[in-house]
Amino acid sequence: MEEALTSLAEAGEDAKILAGGQSLMPLLSLRLARPSVLVDLGRVGGLDEVIERNGTVSIGAMARERAVERSAVVVEKVPLLAAALPLIGHPAIRNRGTVGGSVAHADPSAEIPAVALALEAEMVIQSAARGERRVPAADFFQGFFTTALEADEALVALCFPVAAPGTGVGFVEAARRHGDFAMVGAAAVVNAAEGRITGARVTLIGVADTPLRRPEAEQALLGTEIDSAPFEEAAAVAGEGLTPASDIHGTSAYRTHLARVLTRRALEHAASDLKGAA
């Protein structure tokens, strides 16, 4: 890792990190990215571990998405991530793609950044000059394909909090074909005690330049009974003020409609998950 960080520091803006390559290689092929130096992390040891300690699950940035998807620790302790991973591309993509690569690439339609934001994960970042620092997900994603990473820094791990008892999760998305990038997606986490919702988190993808947290929708659910929670109303609140871009696959109005529908479905999945685990 020290050698990789030194190479990044020496090359500066002319360098790109190669992780799984599932995003970078197409960009290179299309000449949309033209770095003079590639720093390949494929043989750097210790960057693919999944470790639970002190109430968090630390996932190395080079952990392959398929391996994380199959991890018993992740399924039990970070169920929202386990729910989102099977929606990424196809198994061949997930066999090569890395958790850290997806987060560092920061595609606003990607699933793992939405999970990181919903769960308030921390990004562990290293550089040769300044050592290690930790950045909350809320501060990490700064714009379209833009993050808090400096040119001489590498993302080395993601730290997710262990899901508390009484937690239900849901992740749903709409795509033109199975394996395509999501047009819009929604992640939901619902916490409940004694039949009432004590906490909720809602994050959308595909509607802004970054994954988007919807605290107003979360607030609308607090204190309501899980069996009669106003998911439709919360979903309507989640769709307020959205201005997603229009393209050949859907207008802004259609994507906003999808955001409402998928938020409701994600919350219903979370409630069902919660009741199923009771």
Phi, psi and omega per residue, in radians:
M1 nan -0.661 3.132
E2 -1.050 -0.730 3.126
E3 -1.139 -0.704 3.129
A4 -1.111 -0.760 -3.136
L5 -1.163 -0.634 3.089
T6 -1.132 -0.711 3.105
S7 -1.091 -0.711 3.100
L8 -1.101 -0.749 -3.123
A9 -1.117 -0.674 -3.111
E10 -1.253 -0.649 -3.075
A11 -1.495 -0.461 3.115
G12 1.083 -2.347 -3.061
E13 -1.148 -0.262 -3.109
D14 -1.459 0.006 -3.079
A15 -1.857 2.623 2.983
K16 -2.314 2.496 3.065
I17 -1.504 2.329 3.049
L18 -1.798 2.024 3.102
A19 -1.852 -1.781 3.085
G20 -1.434 -0.388 3.090
G21 1.435 0.005 -3.050
Q22 -1.250 -0.342 3.033
S23 -1.832 -0.742 -3.047
L24 -1.213 -0.731 -3.075
M25 -1.071 -0.747 3.041
P26 -1.077 -0.648 3.113
L27 -1.126 -0.687 3.097
L28 -1.165 -0.729 -3.125
S29 -1.075 -0.661 -3.119
L30 -1.516 0.025 -3.118
R31 1.096 0.418 3.055
L32 -1.429 -0.355 3.005
A33 -2.234 2.342 -3.100
R34 -2.385 1.077 3.101
P35 -1.227 2.629 3.086
S36 -1.518 -0.302 -3.118
V37 -2.354 2.305 2.972
L38 -1.922 2.226 3.096
V39 -1.838 1.817 -3.051
D40 -1.505 2.092 3.140
L41 -1.622 0.108 -3.026
G42 -1.034 -0.528 -3.098
R43 -1.901 0.205 3.086
V44 -1.404 2.106 -3.067
G45 -1.265 2.649 3.015
G46 1.425 0.096 -3.101
L47 -1.737 0.125 -3.106
D48 -2.122 0.319 -3.072
E49 -1.459 2.593 3.007
V50 -2.074 1.961 -2.998
I51 -2.280 2.287 3.028
E52 -1.749 2.210 3.051
R53 -2.824 2.500 3.062
N54 0.931 0.730 3.067
G55 1.362 0.190 3.100
T56 -2.320 2.759 2.993
V57 -1.981 2.018 3.125
S58 -1.655 2.176 -3.137
I59 -2.043 2.081 3.135
G60 -1.063 2.536 -3.055
A61 -1.081 -0.473 -3.132
M62 -1.622 0.136 3.056
A63 -1.124 2.226 -3.123
R64 -1.232 2.476 -3.075
E65 -1.022 -0.665 -3.140
R66 -1.161 -0.681 3.121
A67 -1.162 -0.697 3.114
V68 -1.184 -0.691 3.094
E69 -0.994 -0.615 -3.088
R70 -1.610 -0.063 -3.073
S71 -1.218 2.188 3.107
A72 -1.113 -0.600 3.118
V73 -1.107 -0.773 -3.123
V74 -1.186 -0.766 3.140
V75 -1.015 -0.714 -3.084
E76 -1.445 -0.702 -2.951
K77 -1.764 -0.433 3.129
V78 -2.281 1.135 -2.990
P79 -1.103 -0.493 3.115
L80 -1.142 -0.704 3.090
L81 -1.120 -0.722 3.120
A82 -1.098 -0.581 3.126
A83 -1.286 -0.550 -3.068
A84 -1.437 -0.612 -3.000
L85 -1.027 -0.704 -3.140
P86 -1.121 -0.242 3.141
L87 -1.469 -0.133 -3.105
I88 -1.430 1.983 3.018
G89 0.854 -2.279 3.138
H90 -2.232 2.901 3.136
P91 -0.914 -0.659 3.125
A92 -1.073 -0.645 3.089
I93 -1.183 -0.803 -3.082
R94 -1.237 -0.413 3.079
N95 -1.147 -0.488 -3.130
R96 -1.846 -0.642 -3.082
G97 -1.129 2.568 -3.114
T98 -1.981 2.672 3.104
V99 -1.086 -0.820 -3.132
G100 -1.162 -0.629 3.126
G101 -1.101 -0.726 3.120
S102 -1.099 -0.746 -3.114
V103 -1.202 -0.757 -3.128
A104 -1.183 -0.567 3.110
H105 -1.191 -0.620 3.000
A106 1.049 0.740 2.993
D107 -1.166 2.233 -3.091
P108 -1.183 -0.145 3.069
S109 -1.787 0.080 -3.064
A110 -1.430 2.618 -3.038
E111 -1.381 -0.779 -3.018
I112 -1.122 -0.704 3.050
P113 -1.006 -0.652 3.116
A114 -1.121 -0.711 3.107
V115 -1.124 -0.779 3.139
A116 -1.033 -0.724 3.140
L117 -1.209 -0.752 -3.122
A118 -1.111 -0.644 -3.078
L119 -1.622 0.028 3.140
E120 0.985 0.833 3.122
A121 -1.228 2.816 3.052
E122 -1.955 2.429 3.083
M123 -1.711 2.226 3.108
V124 -1.698 2.100 -2.998
I125 -2.147 2.481 3.114
Q126 -2.275 2.617 2.981
S127 -2.492 2.762 3.128
A128 -1.180 -0.624 -3.038
A129 -1.432 -0.621 -2.976
R130 -2.060 0.029 3.130
G131 1.278 -2.471 -3.035
E132 -1.785 2.509 2.970
R133 -2.483 2.782 -3.125
R134 -2.106 2.335 -3.090
V135 -2.187 2.161 3.065
P136 -1.090 2.608 -3.131
A137 -0.989 -0.605 -3.123
A138 -1.089 -0.447 3.136
D139 -1.772 -0.196 -3.034
F140 -1.354 -0.761 -3.090
F141 -1.532 2.000 -2.961
Q142 -1.971 -0.257 -3.123
G143 3.054 -2.976 -3.107
F144 -1.085 1.960 -3.090
F145 0.957 0.534 -3.079
T146 -2.243 2.304 -3.130
T147 -2.282 -3.119 3.121
A148 -1.378 -0.021 3.139
L149 -1.172 2.287 3.006
E150 -1.477 2.910 -3.050
A151 -1.072 -0.501 -3.094
D152 -1.722 0.232 -3.066
E153 -1.933 2.676 3.050
A154 -2.231 2.432 2.993
L155 -1.363 2.163 -3.066
V156 -1.942 -0.381 -3.134
A157 -2.840 2.787 2.998
L158 -2.113 2.360 3.131
C159 -2.002 2.023 -3.132
F160 -1.856 2.392 3.045
P161 -1.204 2.512 3.082
V162 -1.179 2.368 3.139
A163 -1.088 2.311 3.138
A164 -1.322 2.741 3.011
P165 -0.992 2.558 -3.109
G166 1.339 0.678 3.140
T167 -2.072 2.304 3.020
G168 -2.125 2.572 -3.068
V169 -2.322 2.726 3.048
G170 -2.657 2.428 3.064
F171 -2.423 2.071 3.132
V172 -2.334 2.677 3.113
E173 -2.649 2.840 3.072
A174 -2.040 2.205 3.113
A175 -2.347 2.697 -3.108
R176 -1.143 -0.689 3.082
R177 -2.438 2.725 3.060
H178 -0.998 2.252 3.136
G179 1.654 -0.250 3.081
D180 -1.259 2.827 2.978
F181 -1.047 2.520 3.131
A182 -1.182 2.382 2.951
M183 -1.224 -0.839 3.068
V184 -2.571 2.585 3.070
G185 -2.552 2.847 -3.136
A186 -2.471 2.338 3.030
A187 -1.970 2.414 -3.128
A188 -2.414 2.445 3.022
V189 -2.239 2.284 3.123
V190 -2.208 2.241 3.042
N191 -1.931 2.431 -3.106
A192 -2.486 2.671 3.049
A193 -2.556 2.335 3.136
E194 0.920 0.691 3.041
G195 1.418 0.020 -3.131
R196 -2.097 2.593 -3.134
I197 -1.339 2.133 3.142
T198 -1.816 -0.215 3.128
G199 -2.909 2.619 3.119
A200 -2.654 2.564 3.050
R201 -2.389 2.356 -3.124
V202 -2.307 2.225 3.110
T203 -2.305 2.398 -3.137
L204 -1.957 2.619 2.988
I205 -2.182 2.702 3.084
G206 1.431 0.167 -3.101
V207 -2.116 -0.032 -3.118
A208 -2.712 -3.088 -3.133
D209 -1.311 -0.229 3.106
T210 -2.430 2.918 2.930
P211 -1.033 2.560 -2.931
L212 -2.185 2.074 3.058
R213 -1.441 2.486 -3.093
R214 -2.106 1.346 -3.071
P215 -1.099 -0.518 3.129
E216 -1.134 -0.675 3.092
A217 -1.178 -0.651 3.106
E218 -1.097 -0.765 -3.101
Q219 -1.107 -0.569 -3.097
A220 -1.153 -0.304 -3.084
L221 -1.696 -0.302 -3.020
L222 -1.075 2.298 3.087
G223 1.465 -0.110 -3.124
T224 -1.444 2.736 3.122
E225 -1.299 2.368 -3.059
I226 -1.067 -0.564 -3.105
D227 -1.336 -0.309 3.136
S228 -2.332 0.577 -3.105
A229 -1.136 2.463 -3.096
P230 -1.413 1.160 -3.093
F231 -1.131 -0.643 3.125
E232 -1.087 -0.759 3.140
E233 -1.167 -0.728 3.116
A234 -1.103 -0.677 3.114
A235 -1.128 -0.671 3.103
A236 -1.109 -0.707 3.098
V237 -1.125 -0.684 3.139
A238 -1.066 -0.515 -3.115
G239 -1.498 -0.128 -3.083
E240 -1.239 2.370 3.049
G241 1.351 0.076 3.130
L242 -1.324 2.471 3.073
T243 -2.366 1.059 3.129
P244 -1.119 2.700 3.137
A245 -1.279 2.595 3.012
S246 -1.581 2.593 3.034
D247 -2.627 -2.953 -3.076
I248 -1.180 -0.286 -3.094
H249 -1.641 -0.298 -3.114
G250 3.116 2.542 3.117
T251 -1.378 2.942 3.080
S252 -1.040 -0.730 -3.138
A253 -1.113 -0.674 3.138
Y254 -1.174 -0.738 3.123
R255 -1.134 -0.628 3.080
T256 -1.133 -0.731 3.071
H257 -1.044 -0.788 3.108
L258 -1.040 -0.698 -3.136
A259 -1.023 -0.730 3.130
R260 -1.175 -0.836 -3.094
V261 -1.094 -0.792 -3.082
L262 -1.260 -0.549 3.047
T263 -1.089 -0.805 3.112
R264 -1.046 -0.775 -3.121
R265 -1.135 -0.725 3.140
A266 -1.108 -0.721 3.110
L267 -1.155 -0.691 3.101
E268 -1.143 -0.681 3.059
H269 -1.069 -0.758 -3.125
A270 -1.103 -0.740 3.120
A271 -1.129 -0.730 3.109
S272 -1.128 -0.719 3.106
D273 -1.079 -0.723 -3.136
L274 -1.112 -0.821 -3.127
K275 -1.214 -0.572 3.121
G276 -1.189 -0.501 -3.135
A277 -1.495 -0.205 -3.087
A278 -1.239 nan nan
